[in-house]
Amino acid sequence: MASIFTKIVKGEIPAYKVAEDENYLAFLDIFPVAKGHVLVIPKKEVDYLFDLDDELYTGLQMFARNVAIALKKAVPCEKVGVLVLGLEVPHAHIHLIPMQNEADLLNFSKKLKFTPEEFAEITELISKNMD
């Protein structure tokens, strides 16, 4: 059975996409811990980040870097934190989280709620900062 992320890649489930190319996709986490919390995935479904082949792994990191640069321009923050958890969805992914301090990155029990309009606004802010 395909992961929820693969269903997003195939267009079967909607997402607030902030960046996409032929191999990678970045979209807003619908259960964010901070405004602008983005998930970055390879389009190819591979469960574990370190099972990606070298080319896909390094490409994912570079794609995530470009998204993080745009995210920092779009959402005021000290830095964009990077976190890899990967137990809840069997599809390799990277969390990019705007943070003011380390607690913003480490407190995954503190989920925020946004309206569809707020998600759309955040998506647009990040997308327009992609080079």
C-alpha positions as CSV (number, residue, x, y, z in Angstrom):
1,M,0.0,0.0,0.0
2,A,1.3,3.4,-0.9
3,S,2.3,5.9,1.8
4,I,0.3,9.1,2.3
5,F,3.2,10.9,0.9
6,T,3.2,8.8,-2.3
7,K,-0.6,9.6,-2.6
8,I,0.3,13.3,-2.3
9,V,3.0,12.9,-5.0
10,K,0.4,11.2,-7.3
11,G,-2.2,14.0,-6.7
12,E,-4.6,11.6,-4.9
13,I,-4.4,13.7,-1.7
14,P,-4.2,17.5,-1.8
15,A,-1.2,19.3,-0.2
16,Y,0.1,22.8,0.2
17,K,3.0,22.5,-2.2
18,V,5.8,25.0,-1.8
19,A,8.3,23.6,-4.2
20,E,8.5,20.7,-6.6
21,D,10.7,19.2,-9.4
22,E,10.9,15.9,-11.1
23,N,12.4,14.1,-8.1
24,Y,11.4,16.0,-5.0
25,L,8.5,17.7,-3.3
26,A,8.2,20.1,-0.4
27,F,4.8,20.8,1.2
28,L,3.5,22.2,4.5
29,D,3.0,19.8,7.3
30,I,-0.7,19.9,8.1
31,F,0.1,19.3,11.8
32,P,2.9,21.9,12.2
33,V,4.9,22.7,15.2
34,A,5.7,26.2,13.8
35,K,4.3,28.4,11.1
36,G,6.0,27.4,7.9
37,H,6.8,23.8,9.0
38,V,7.7,22.0,5.7
39,L,8.2,18.4,4.8
40,V,10.6,17.6,2.0
41,I,10.4,14.2,0.4
42,P,11.8,12.3,-2.6
43,K,9.0,11.4,-5.0
44,K,10.3,7.8,-5.0
45,E,8.9,6.0,-2.0
46,V,11.8,4.7,0.1
47,D,11.0,4.1,3.8
48,Y,14.3,5.0,5.4
49,L,16.3,8.1,4.6
50,F,19.6,6.3,4.7
51,D,18.4,3.6,2.3
52,L,18.2,6.2,-0.5
53,D,20.9,5.8,-3.1
54,D,23.7,8.4,-3.1
55,E,22.3,10.5,-5.9
56,L,18.8,10.7,-4.5
57,Y,20.1,11.3,-1.0
58,T,22.4,14.2,-2.0
59,G,19.7,15.6,-4.3
60,L,17.2,15.6,-1.5
61,Q,19.6,17.5,0.8
62,M,20.2,20.1,-1.9
63,F,16.5,20.5,-2.6
64,A,15.8,20.8,1.2
65,R,18.6,23.5,1.4
66,N,16.9,25.6,-1.3
67,V,13.5,25.2,0.4
68,A,15.1,26.2,3.8
69,I,16.6,29.4,2.2
70,A,13.2,30.4,0.8
71,L,11.5,29.4,4.1
72,K,13.8,31.7,6.1
73,K,13.0,34.6,3.8
74,A,9.3,33.9,4.1
75,V,8.8,33.2,7.8
76,P,10.7,35.4,10.3
77,C,13.0,33.1,12.4
78,E,16.5,32.8,13.8
79,K,17.2,29.7,11.8
80,V,15.5,26.9,10.0
81,G,15.9,23.6,11.9
82,V,16.3,20.3,10.3
83,L,14.8,17.1,11.8
84,V,14.5,13.6,10.6
85,L,12.1,11.4,12.5
86,G,10.4,9.1,10.0
87,L,8.6,6.6,12.2
88,E,5.1,7.8,11.5
89,V,5.2,7.6,7.7
90,P,7.1,4.9,5.8
91,H,8.5,7.4,3.3
92,A,11.8,9.2,3.8
93,H,11.3,12.8,4.7
94,I,12.9,15.8,6.2
95,H,11.2,18.3,8.5
96,L,12.2,22.0,8.0
97,I,11.0,24.1,11.0
98,P,11.4,27.8,11.4
99,M,12.7,28.3,14.9
100,Q,13.4,31.1,17.4
101,N,15.1,28.7,19.8
102,E,15.8,25.0,20.2
103,A,12.5,24.3,22.0
104,D,10.7,25.2,18.7
105,L,12.4,22.2,17.0
106,L,12.2,19.8,19.9
107,N,8.6,20.1,21.0
108,F,6.6,17.9,18.6
109,S,3.8,17.5,21.1
110,K,2.9,21.2,20.5
111,K,1.0,21.1,17.2
112,L,-0.5,24.3,15.8
113,K,-3.7,24.7,13.8
114,F,-4.2,26.9,10.8
115,T,-7.1,27.5,8.5
116,P,-7.0,26.6,4.9
117,E,-6.6,30.2,4.1
118,E,-3.6,30.6,6.4
119,F,-2.0,27.5,4.9
120,A,-2.5,28.9,1.5
121,E,-0.9,32.2,2.5
122,I,2.1,30.5,4.1
123,T,2.5,28.4,0.9
124,E,2.5,31.4,-1.3
125,L,5.0,33.2,0.9
126,I,7.5,30.4,0.7
127,S,6.9,29.6,-2.9
128,K,7.5,33.1,-4.1
129,N,10.9,33.0,-2.3
130,M,12.1,30.0,-4.3
131,D,14.8,30.9,-6.8
